[in-house]
């Protein structure tokens, strides 16, 4: 991921998650952030989502995957040292996830799947409180329990796909304006370019 113009690189250090900030031009390690695994930072850099827990080698014997822990959102990078403000997006057995922020940093979308991974998982869209950056996790703007991983989040618009009953996919657009949320099925020939 990115933190401003710097790279966020996560790696396993003796089997434990470790993330650092690296200058992409020089390769210099600017900062060691600690145990946040695969963080995704908000556009203004004040908030992030990351795996907070242990990791293990996946079935291929090469890839590191979440083990025990939780997917959280909290102040960045302050949430790494102060567990109080962290909010849990999903806890327990997660095989994979993706988190995106809208360009204005007013909402985030999180997709998670069970411990076996897979292409289909749960997608949630959450508004962020102005001033605090806290996500409305208990009152999502929208949720779909059967969404494909890849989705696109823009200002007040989420586009994602679900499996259809013919083995293909249905493409959906969700829009919100602060008072209401609507979802519409897009035409079969629609294509999302991120």
Secondary structure, 3 states (H helix, E strand, C coil): CEECCEEEEEEEECCEEEEEEECCCCCCEEEEEECCEEEEECCCCCEEEEEEEEEEECCCCCCEEEEEEEEEEEECCHHHCCHHHCEEEEECCCCEEEEEECCCCCEEEEEEECCCCCCEEEEEEEEECCCCCCECCCCCCEEEEEEEEEEEEECCEEEEEEECCCCCEEEEEEEECCCCEEEEECCCCCCCCC
